[in-house]
């Protein structure tokens, strides 16, 4: 995701389904998407976002709260990363 072996401006569309959340370098992923897209190209992502800025916990079968294996980012963080990368509406 962070380094795709394809030439610049080679894609009309880039899609991602709940995978950007798994990388620790989301900035690099969005830069790579921007690099791959042709002018006027589009990207579509589907991700799980946090609804608040706190550590997320889940309840296991013994009613104990345990942390999720990774932290969910708030929606606004993704939007900020996308804008910082150079994307616009």
C-alpha positions, 0 to 999 in steps of 0.5 A: 500500500505504501509503495506500489510498483506501478508508474506515476499517473497510471490509474483512473481509479484507486479503491481501498476497502478497510485496509488503510486502517492497517498501516502505520504510515497513512500519510505515505498511503495517501501520497502513493494514491495521489501519485498513481492517479491520472489527472482527474482520477478518483479514489474510493475508500471504505474505512472504519472510523472512530467516533471519539478521540479515546482508546477503543476497548471491546468486551470479551466473553468474560466481561473484561474490556480489552483494547482493539488490536489497532487504534481507530482514527477519527474521520477528521484525521483522514480528511486532513491527511487527504487534503494535505496530500494534495487532493481537492474536491 
